Amino acid sequence: MTNRKSELETLRADLQARLSRYEAHQHREGGALEKDFEEQATQTQNDEVVDSLESETRAELTQVEHALERIENGVGDECESCGEAIDPRRLQVLPYTTVCIDCADD
């Protein structure tokens, strides 16, 4: 469990760093939009991609935080739907999962 917790804490730090970079991009910390209209169009498209990446990162961070909370509460290896043990191989592949494979398929 300690290895999984450590892995989740590392993942959390990585996700938080990514969010900081995305937020810096969205706040134009690198500079304002280009004066050229075509460049502005490209930058706007990039903004949409960054928005999508930011949303995905926030969702993953929420899952990581939830998994860490469950570990702290001593139930990190139990499925939160059925209460059965989550297969260690599943936890190794998807360390922030909180449900067993059977409940994930439902």
N, C-alpha and C positions, 0 to 999 in steps of 0.2 A: 504494500500500500504506500509506503514511503516513497518508493521509486515513482509510482503514479502521481503522487502528490507533488513531488519535485518536478516531474514532467509538466504537470498542469500549471504549476507556478511559473515555469519557464515560458510556457505557451502564453500565459496571461501577460507576462512582461512583453513578449513579442507583439501580441495583439494591441496592447496599450501604446507601444512605440509606433506601430502602423497607424493607429488612430491619430496620433499626434502629427504624423506626416500628412495624412489626408486632410486634417483640419488646417494645417499650415497651407496646403495647396488651395483649399477652398477659400481661405482668407487672403489669398494673393500675397502671401508673405514673400514670394519670389518676385513680385512686381505686378503692375497692372496689366490689363489686356493690351495686346499689340494694337497699333493704330491701323494696320492692314486688315481689311475686312475678312479676307480668306484665313489669315492667322487667327482672327477672333473666332471664326467658325470652328477651326480646329481646336482652339483652347476650350470653347464651349462644349464640344464633343468630349474632350478629355475630362471636363468637369462632370459630365454625366456618368462616365466610367468610374471616376473617383467616388461619386455619390453612391453608386452601386457597390463598389468595393467597401466603402465605409459602412454601409448597411449590413453587408455580410459579415464584416469584422465585428461590428457591435453585437450581432446575433450570436456569433461564435464565442465572443467574450462573455456574454450572458450565460451560455451553456457551461463554459469553463468555471465561472464563478459559482454556479449552482452545483456543479460536481464537487468543487472544493468545499463548499458548505456542507454537502452530504458526507464527505470524508471526515470533516471536523466533527460531525455529529455521530460518527461511527457507523453510518449506513451506506457508505460509498460503493460497496460491492453488491448491494442489494437492489433489485429492480424496484423502482418506485411505483410501478403499476401492480405487480403481482407479489412482490416480496421475496421472490426466489433469488438465488445467487446469480449474478451476471457472469457469464463465461469469461475467465481470465484472458482468453484469446481475443474476445471482443473488446475488452478493456485495453488490451495492448494496442489494438488497431485504432480504436476510437476512445481514447482515455477520458473524454468528457461525457460519454454516454451515461445515462441514468436508468436505462431500461434494457431488459434482456432482449435477445433476438426475436423471441416469440411475440413479445409485446410490441416491439418495433414494427413487426409485420402487420399488426392489427390496424 
